[in-house]
Amino acid sequence: MTVTEKTAPSHYERIGGASSVKAAVALFYDKVLADPELVGYFAETNMAEQRRHMALMLTVVLGGPNEYTGRELAEAHQPLNIPVEHYAKVGLHLTATLTELGVPGDIIGDVQVVLEKVQDQVVAHGRGTGS
């Protein structure tokens, strides 16, 4: 392989790897848990475990190593009956977190695309409706 054939670094590598993801997750949950509309979803949640799961998921989204072994998004979120408005607020908190930490705009844009793609797995919806 020549230098010109070198593959581009992943988003995960570009932001600094595991330590940067952990910092993002910590700041993200600080924002979410300070939001009176969202904090109730986490009242019965082991937040250390939740943060670990989120870090693993964000790592995958950013192209880092896939070590996530948690439940599927729909399985974990559908019982919570999350309205689209709350899902959007979580997305805004994640975007604000990444922006605050100086994550490049192209990476933030790609994360937002993933959020759009998985929205139907997270928000509450009636069965049998198409999208």
SVG drawing of the C-alpha trace seen along z (x, -y; Angstrom):
<svg xmlns="http://www.w3.org/2000/svg" viewBox="-52 -25 56 34">
<polyline fill="none" stroke="black" stroke-width="0.4" points="0.0,0.0 1.3,-3.4 0.8,-6.5 -1.7,-7.8 -3.8,-4.7 -4.0,-5.1 -7.6,-4.9 -9.1,-8.0 -9.4,-7.9 -12.9,-7.1 -14.9,-9.7 -14.1,-7.9 -10.4,-8.3 -10.8,-11.9 -12.5,-13.0 -9.9,-11.3 -11.2,-7.8 -12.6,-6.3 -11.6,-9.2 -13.4,-11.7 -16.5,-9.5 -16.6,-9.1 -16.3,-12.9 -19.1,-13.4 -21.4,-10.9 -20.7,-12.5 -21.6,-16.0 -24.6,-14.6 -26.1,-13.0 -25.4,-16.1 -27.6,-18.0 -30.3,-15.3 -30.6,-14.8 -30.9,-18.6 -33.8,-18.7 -37.1,-18.5 -38.9,-16.9 -36.4,-14.1 -35.0,-13.3 -38.0,-11.1 -37.0,-8.5 -33.9,-7.8 -35.5,-7.7 -35.1,-3.9 -31.9,-3.7 -28.5,-2.6 -26.7,-5.6 -23.2,-4.1 -24.5,-1.3 -26.5,-3.6 -23.5,-5.8 -21.4,-2.7 -24.1,-1.5 -24.3,-5.0 -20.5,-5.2 -20.5,-1.8 -23.4,-2.8 -21.8,-6.2 -18.5,-4.4 -20.2,-2.3 -22.0,-5.3 -18.7,-7.0 -17.0,-4.0 -15.1,-2.8 -14.8,0.8 -18.2,2.5 -18.3,3.9 -22.0,3.2 -23.9,6.1 -27.0,4.4 -30.6,4.7 -31.8,3.5 -33.1,-0.1 -36.7,0.8 -36.7,3.4 -35.1,0.9 -37.1,-2.2 -40.6,-1.2 -41.9,-0.4 -41.0,-3.9 -43.6,-5.5 -41.2,-8.3 -43.0,-11.0 -41.2,-12.4 -40.8,-15.7 -38.7,-14.1 -36.6,-12.2 -35.9,-15.5 -34.8,-17.1 -32.4,-14.3 -31.0,-14.8 -30.6,-18.5 -28.8,-17.8 -26.4,-15.4 -25.8,-17.9 -25.2,-20.7 -22.7,-18.4 -20.8,-17.5 -20.7,-21.2 -19.5,-22.3 -16.7,-19.7 -15.5,-21.0 -16.5,-18.0 -16.3,-18.9 -19.6,-19.7 -19.4,-16.8 -19.2,-14.3 -22.1,-16.0 -24.1,-15.9 -23.4,-12.2 -24.6,-11.6 -27.8,-13.5 -28.4,-11.3 -28.1,-8.2 -30.5,-9.8 -33.1,-10.3 -32.6,-6.7 -33.3,-5.2 -36.1,-7.5 -38.8,-5.0 -37.1,-2.4 -37.2,-4.7 -40.3,-6.8 -43.7,-5.5 -46.0,-4.7 -49.0,-2.6 -48.6,0.8 -49.5,1.4 -48.7,-2.1 -46.3,-2.6 -43.7,-5.3"/>
</svg>
